[in-house]
């Protein structure tokens, strides 16, 4: 779900920046380069968000009162 949010945010940012640059009269070649850079940053951000992982800590106690802690790393590959 985070990847979709990054993608939509990137599209909104891209549209705003391109519109602003067009209003300033910036050449088309510069618009294309800026578009590619912003799109690339958006894709990298979405990939990072989609491939994040979480640590889960579980603490348990046995009958004698001794406690043990277990950490598990869970990969989140779902988009």
Rosetta blueprint (number, residue, H / E / L):
1 X L
2 X H
3 X H
4 X H
5 X H
6 X H
7 X H
8 X H
9 X H
10 X H
11 X H
12 X H
13 X H
14 X H
15 X H
16 X H
17 X H
18 X H
19 X H
20 X H
21 X H
22 X H
23 X H
24 X L
25 X L
26 X L
27 X L
28 X H
29 X H
30 X H
31 X H
32 X H
33 X H
34 X H
35 X H
36 X H
37 X H
38 X H
39 X H
40 X H
41 X H
42 X H
43 X H
44 X H
45 X H
46 X H
47 X H
48 X H
49 X H
50 X H
51 X L
52 X L
53 X E
54 X E
55 X E
56 X E
57 X E
58 X E
59 X E
60 X E
61 X E
62 X L
63 X L
64 X L
65 X L
66 X L
67 X E
68 X E
69 X E
70 X E
71 X E
72 X E
73 X E
74 X E
75 X E
76 X L
77 X L
78 X L
79 X L
